[in-house]
Amino acid sequence: MRVIIVGAGQVGSSIAESLDDDHEVVVIDTDDSRVESLTYSLDVLAIEGDGTSLATLREANVGAADLFIASTDDDETNIVTCATAKTASDAFTIARVRSTNYLQTWEESGGAFGVDFMVSTNLLAAETITRIIGLPAAQNVDVFAEGSVLLAEFCIPTNSPIAGQTVAEADDQFNELTVAAVLHEDGLIVPDGETKLATGDEIVVIGSAESTRAFAADLATDRDENRDVVIIGGSEIAVQTAELLEDRGLQPRLIENDPDRARELAERLPQTTVMSSDATDREFLTREHVGDADVAIAALGSDEKNLLASLLADRVGVDRTIAVVESGEYTDLFEAVGVDAAINPRDATAEEIIRFTLDGRMENVAIIDHDRAEVLEIQIDDDSALAGRPITDATDDLPARVTIGAITRDGEFITPRGDTVVEVGDHVVVFVETEAVDAVASRL
């Protein structure tokens, strides 16, 4: 597949890095330093130029492109770039936008602006935050098989009943759940039944929605259902999150320092209590009992403010903190200093776009721990190494360090065990280290 990416920022670079091994990738950017960096770090053709220019697109041979991705940080540039590409190619066009206004116009028109698919960075981040709120102690949550399978990442807290158990013991307690991986700074472990879970371990689990929620509740027995939510900041991500929480029947509180913006949001969010104040004012936080909240979400205008707001919320007693992190390299830092979950909107956007480059049998993908591993949803056909065989027999034909986490058959969840026979048409959710993805995809 020939893929042209306009914009070599975090999203564009992440997409290019994920695709350069298997696809013919061209990246266009106006910043010569980014172009030079990509030229030396990835196996891509990097071109310095304006993606809205037809001459630049012709230099990139846009007429031969199969997929065209506009991923700059400017919504209007991305839309115009896709429209320009449509004048010179039949490529499938994807535009990344922040504003949901463009997304709504595109959806209601049945496709507009010369864009075949539009992805909203803000909405994706809000959806990720909302899913995390729904699972106590979760650091990240992804959905597979139309919602019947959940992928979740957790850090095992002190005094958790899970700590000290083997993977087999944990799996036996939750019939529809598999511990797929244990993450460490120096490596990744694909566990077997005898692997012991310890306090501080970061783990990836795949299971039915019911079992994953039960596991989360058992993992963090001191955390109740997250009903009292405080959102710090009036950014679009904050507003989208509040709207999604309202749709779930919650009544969040939102703190916005700008009085005019606060009044605007109070009219837009009927089920949200909007307060105009500085979220770093400790007296205000105490007076408004912010410390009693189950969750605080920091969605201000900068990473530094979000970190400060999260740490202050934790200090006044909030059970759980979630922060929006625009710079991907800060994600681990935020979690290392005490933020419970750090959400990078650009990571979520890159993951959503990469879906369009998958093999036809692959339905979905999630990127784990900065692309150290991936979770794939694959529909099994007659040529699959799993078709008609028990999983134990088929594992010899698969690369090492692969975990089959879940199977759905005609919408029914099936817990994969060694004697489970996989049938043609089944949807299999599999955890695999990134370097083995191609081998696994070819054999499944």
Residue pairs with C-beta under 8 A, 6 or more apart in sequence:
1 22
1 23
1 24
1 66
1 67
1 357
2 23
2 24
2 26
2 61
2 64
2 65
2 66
2 67
3 15
3 19
3 23
3 24
3 25
3 26
3 65
3 66
3 67
3 68
3 69
3 357
4 25
4 26
4 27
4 28
4 57
4 60
4 62
4 65
4 67
4 68
4 69
4 85
4 91
5 12
5 15
5 16
5 25
5 26
5 27
5 28
5 69
5 71
6 12
6 27
6 28
6 29
6 51
6 68
6 69
6 70
6 71
6 72
6 78
6 81
7 28
7 29
7 51
7 70
7 71
7 72
7 73
7 78
7 96
8 16
8 27
8 28
8 29
8 31
8 34
8 35
8 37
8 38
8 46
9 29
9 34
9 71
9 72
9 73
9 346
10 327
10 328
10 346
10 350
11 71
11 96
11 121
11 346
11 349
11 350
11 353
12 27
12 29
12 69
12 71
12 72
13 27
13 34
13 38
14 328
14 346
14 347
14 350
14 371
15 69
15 71
15 350
15 353
15 354
16 25
16 27
16 38
16 42
16 44
17 42
17 371
18 350
18 354
18 367
18 371
19 25
19 354
19 357
20 42
20 43
20 44
21 43
21 438
22 438
23 357
25 42
25 43
25 44
25 45
26 44
26 45
26 46
26 47
26 60
26 61
26 65
27 35
27 38
27 44
27 45
27 46
27 47
28 46
28 47
28 48
28 49
28 51
28 56
28 57
28 60
29 35
29 38
29 46
29 47
29 48
29 49
29 51
30 48
30 49
30 50
31 48
32 48
34 46
35 46
35 47
35 48
36 46
38 44
38 46
39 46
45 60
47 56
47 59
47 60
49 55
49 56
49 59
50 56
51 57
51 70
51 72
51 77
51 81
51 84
52 77
52 80
52 81
52 84
53 84
54 84
54 87
54 88
57 84
57 85
57 88
57 89
58 88
62 68
62 85
62 88
62 89
62 91
63 88
63 89
64 89
65 85
65 89
65 91
66 91
66 92
67 91
67 92
67 94
67 356
67 357
68 82
68 85
68 89
68 91
68 92
68 93
68 94
69 93
69 94
69 96
69 353
70 77
70 78
70 79
70 81
70 82
70 85
70 93
70 94
70 95
70 96
71 78
71 96
71 349
71 353
72 78
72 81
72 96
75 95
75 97
75 98
75 99
75 102
78 95
78 96
78 97
79 95
79 97
79 102
79 113
79 114
79 115
81 95
82 93
82 94
82 95
82 113
82 114
82 115
83 113
83 114
83 115
84 114
85 91
85 93
85 114
86 93
86 114
87 114
92 116
92 117
92 356
93 114
93 115
93 116
93 117
94 115
94 116
94 117
94 118
94 119
94 353
94 356
95 113
95 115
95 117
95 118
95 119
96 118
96 119
96 121
96 349
96 353
97 103
97 118
97 119
97 120
97 121
98 120
98 121
98 122
98 236
99 120
99 122
99 236
100 120
100 122
100 123
100 236
100 240
102 113
102 118
102 120
103 118
103 120
103 123
105 112
106 112
106 113
106 115
106 118
107 118
117 356
119 349
119 352
119 353
121 345
121 346
121 348
121 349
122 235
122 236
122 237
122 240
122 345
123 240
124 345
124 348
124 349
124 352
125 237
125 240
125 241
125 324
125 343
125 345
125 348
126 237
126 240
126 241
126 243
126 244
127 244
128 140
128 141
128 343
128 348
129 237
129 241
129 297
129 322
129 324
129 343
130 241
130 244
130 245
130 248
131 138
131 141
131 142
131 143
132 138
132 139
132 140
132 141
132 322
132 341
132 343
133 226
133 229
133 245
133 295
133 297
133 322
134 141
134 213
134 226
135 141
135 150
135 152
135 212
135 213
135 216
136 216
136 217
136 219
136 220
136 223
136 224
136 225
136 226
136 320
137 154
137 155
137 157
137 216
137 219
137 220
137 223
137 320
137 340
138 152
138 153
138 154
138 216
138 341
139 153
139 154
139 155
139 202
139 335
139 340
139 341
140 152
140 153
140 341
141 150
141 151
141 152
141 153
142 150
142 151
142 152
142 366
142 375
143 149
143 150
143 151
144 150
144 151
144 206
144 363
144 364
144 366
144 375
144 377
144 406
144 427
144 429
145 363
145 377
145 406
145 408
145 413
145 427
145 429
146 411
147 209
148 208
148 209
148 408
148 411
148 413
149 206
149 207
149 208
149 209
149 377
149 405
149 406
149 408
149 413
149 429
150 206
150 207
150 208
150 209
150 212
151 180
151 204
151 205
151 206
151 366
151 375
151 405
151 429
152 204
152 205
152 212
152 215
152 216
153 183
153 202
153 203
153 204
153 368
154 202
154 203
154 205
154 216
154 219
155 200
155 201
155 202
155 203
155 335
156 162
156 163
156 197
156 198
156 199
156 200
156 201
156 202
156 203
156 219
157 199
157 219
157 220
158 199
159 199
160 199
160 219
160 220
160 221
161 218
161 221
162 170
162 197
162 218
162 219
163 197
163 198
163 199
164 196
164 197
164 198
165 196
165 197
166 193
166 194
166 195
166 196
166 197
167 179
167 191
167 192
167 193
167 194
167 195
167 196
167 197
168 193
168 194
170 177
170 179
170 197
170 215
171 177
171 178
171 179
171 193
173 218
174 207
174 211
174 214
174 215
174 218
175 211
175 415
176 207
176 208
176 210
176 211
176 406
176 413
176 415
177 205
177 206
177 207
177 208
177 211
177 212
177 215
177 415
178 205
178 206
178 207
178 403
178 404
178 405
178 406
178 415
178 416
179 191
179 195
179 197
179 203
179 204
179 205
180 190
180 204
180 205
180 206
180 375
180 403
180 405
180 431
181 188
181 189
181 190
181 191
181 203
181 204
181 368
181 373
181 403
181 431
182 188
182 189
182 191
182 195
182 197
182 201
182 202
182 203
182 204
183 189
183 201
183 202
183 203
183 204
183 368
183 369
183 372
184 201
184 202
188 369
188 372
188 373
188 401
188 433
189 195
190 400
190 401
190 402
190 403
190 431
190 433
197 203
204 368
204 373
204 375
204 431
205 212
205 215
205 405
206 375
206 403
206 405
206 406
206 429
206 431
207 215
207 405
207 406
207 415
208 406
208 413
223 294
223 319
223 320
224 294
225 294
226 294
226 295
226 320
227 250
227 294
228 253
228 292
228 293
228 294
228 295
229 245
229 250
229 252
229 253
229 293
229 294
229 295
229 296
229 297
230 252
230 253
230 254
230 255
230 290
230 293
230 295
230 296
230 297
230 313
230 318
231 238
231 241
231 242
231 252
231 253
231 254
231 255
231 272
231 296
231 297
231 299
232 238
232 254
232 255
232 279
232 296
232 297
232 298
232 299
232 300
232 306
232 309
232 313
233 254
233 255
233 256
233 279
233 298
233 299
233 300
233 301
233 305
233 306
233 309
234 254
234 256
234 258
234 261
234 262
234 265
235 299
235 300
235 301
235 324
237 299
237 324
237 345
238 254
238 297
238 299
239 265
239 268
239 269
241 252
241 297
241 299
242 252
242 254
242 265
242 269
242 272
243 269
245 252
245 272
246 252
246 269
246 270
246 271
246 272
250 271
251 271
251 272
251 273
252 271
252 272
252 273
253 272
253 273
253 274
253 275
253 288
253 290
253 293
254 265
254 269
254 272
254 273
254 274
254 275
255 275
255 276
255 277
255 279
255 290
256 262
256 265
256 274
256 275
256 276
257 276
257 277
257 278
257 279
258 276
259 276
262 274
262 275
262 276
263 276
265 272
265 274
266 272
266 274
275 288
277 284
277 288
278 284
279 285
279 300
279 309
279 312
280 308
280 309
280 312
282 312
282 316
285 291
285 312
285 313
285 316
286 316
290 296
290 313
290 316
290 318
291 313
291 316
291 317
291 318
292 317
293 313
293 318
293 319
294 318
294 319
294 320
295 318
295 319
295 320
295 321
295 322
296 309
296 310
296 313
296 314
296 318
296 320
296 321
296 322
297 321
297 322
297 323
297 324
298 305
298 306
298 307
298 309
298 310
298 313
298 321
298 322
298 323
298 324
299 306
299 324
300 306
300 309
300 324
302 326
303 325
303 326
303 327
303 330
306 323
306 324
306 325
306 334
307 323
307 330
307 334
307 337
307 339
309 323
310 321
310 322
310 323
310 334
310 338
310 339
311 321
311 337
311 338
311 339
313 321
314 321
314 338
314 339
320 340
320 341
321 338
321 339
321 340
321 341
322 339
322 340
322 341
322 342
322 343
323 334
323 339
323 341
323 342
323 343
324 343
324 344
324 345
325 331
325 334
325 342
325 343
325 344
326 344
326 345
326 346
327 344
328 344
328 346
328 347
328 370
330 342
331 342
331 344
331 347
331 370
332 342
334 342
335 341
335 342
347 367
350 367
351 365
351 366
351 367
354 365
354 367
355 364
355 365
358 365
358 376
359 441
361 378
361 379
361 380
361 381
361 444
362 376
362 377
362 378
362 379
362 441
363 377
363 378
363 379
363 427
364 376
364 377
365 374
365 375
365 376
365 377
366 374
366 375
367 373
367 374
368 374
368 375
368 431
371 434
372 433
372 434
373 431
373 432
373 433
373 434
374 431
374 432
374 434
374 437
375 405
375 429
375 430
375 431
375 432
376 429
376 430
376 432
376 437
376 440
376 441
377 427
377 428
377 429
378 384
378 427
378 428
378 430
378 441
378 444
379 425
379 426
379 427
379 428
380 386
380 387
380 422
380 423
380 424
380 425
380 426
380 427
380 428
380 444
381 387
381 424
382 424
384 422
384 424
384 443
384 444
385 394
385 397
385 398
385 443
385 444
386 394
386 404
386 422
386 426
386 428
386 444
387 422
387 423
387 424
388 421
388 422
388 423
388 424
389 421
389 422
390 418
390 419
390 420
390 421
391 404
391 416
391 417
391 418
391 419
391 420
391 422
392 418
392 419
394 422
395 402
397 443
398 439
398 440
398 443
398 444
399 432
399 436
399 439
399 440
400 436
401 432
401 433
401 436
402 430
402 431
402 432
402 433
402 436
402 440
403 430
403 431
403 432
404 416
404 428
404 429
404 430
404 431
405 416
405 429
405 430
405 431
406 413
406 414
406 415
406 416
406 428
406 429
407 413
407 414
407 415
407 416
407 420
407 422
407 426
407 427
407 428
407 429
408 414
408 426
408 427
408 429
409 423
409 425
409 426
409 427
414 420
414 426
416 428
422 428
428 444
430 440
430 444
432 440
